[in-house]
């Protein structure tokens, strides 16, 4: 049986005060959240996943990350990270990969296990767990001011 973890990031302005959150389905417990005073939405999306995986690093069950961030999901689904590494951390347009300081530890966390998968869910579509982590991330971003 998999551990299903929903993640989300929020930012008021880009950059601006931001928050991240994660929660385990189906109950929403346990969960984690945090904030930064000046950040971007993409950084908050990444921190949500990083913090969830760090919390569950000692668990032996497969982990499924559910996110409304195509930035996060497509990186692993389409293996963007492999191309970044091959090209010396440059994207397909030969520009430096944004948020490398977060991508590197996230990729390491995912690759340290062989049982992490990613699934995309549409944002603000009434999915209860996605709505919960969105609310937690927004609340965290408000505390970052």
Secondary structure by P-SEA (a helix, b strand, c coil): ccbbbbbbbbbcccccccccccccccccccccccccccccaaaaaaaaaaaaaaaacccccbbbbbcccaaaaaacccaaaaaaaaacccccccccccaaaaaaaaaaaaaccccbbbbbbbccccaaaaaaaaaaaaaaaaacc
